[in-house]
Amino acid sequence: MATGNPKIPKANKVEIYSTPFCAYCKMAKEYFRQNNVPYTEYDVSKDVAKQQEMIVKTHQYGVPVIIINGQIVLGFDRAKINHILGL
């Protein structure tokens, strides 16, 4: 029996740069869990290298920054996330 959302190809690469105290980060991660979207999380409050990587990639200091298959989503933009993932 298949598990997960059949609409989501296994090849999607989802990364989220977040902090533990960010409400929108929590919302984004919960949304991914509800839709069975695997993701890699980087806590930029503890990982200075990932924090710098996020700033270099996006020129942003705020979180969440979500990267889906190389496409940058600033904040928890559900419509853009859905479009990129095909939800």
N, C-alpha and C positions, 0 to 999 in steps of 0.2 A: 504494500500500500504506500502510495506517495505521500510525503509530508510537505508542509509549507504551502505557499501560495503558488499555484501553477502559472500565474501570469508573470512571475518574476524569474527571468533567466538566471541560472546559477553563476553566470559570468560577471554579474554586477559586482563592482568593487565600491563599497561605501565606507567612507572614513568620516569621523566626526571629531572636531577639535572642540573641547568643552571644558567646563569647570564644575566641581561638585555643587556649587551654590547657584548655578544658572538655571532658572525655571524653564526657559525655552529649550535648553539642552536636554533637560529631563523629559520635556514633552516630545522632542524629536526622537529620543532613544525609545520612549514608550511606543511611539507611533511605528518605529521600525520593528519593535518586538511584536506588536499587534498584527503587523503585516508579514511576519516571518522573514524580515529582511536582515540578513547578517551584516554586521558592521564592525569596524575597528575603531575604538575610542582612544583619543589622546587627551589626557588631562593636562592642559597647558598651565595650570596653576602649580604643577609639580615638575613638569618636563620642559625645561627651558629650551632645549633643542627643538622640540615640536612647536613650542610657542614661536620661536624665531622662524621656523619653517612656515608656519601659518601666516605670519606677517609678510614674509617674502613672497609667498604665493598669492596673497589676497590684498595686501596693503591694509589689512584690517586688524584691529586690536580686540574687537568684540567677538563674543561667541554666542551661539554656535556657528562654526564654519563647517559646512558639510560638503564633501567632495564625492560625487557619484560618477564613476567612470571618467574621471578627469574634469567633469563639469562642476564648477563652484556654485554653491548655494549659500548665500549669506543669511543667517537667521533661520528660523523654522518656517520656511516658505512651503507649506503643504502642497500648493498647486504646482509649483516648480518641481518638487520632489516627485509628485505623482506623474508628472509629464515625463521626467527623465526615466523613471522606473517603469513607466507604462501601466500604472495602477488606475 
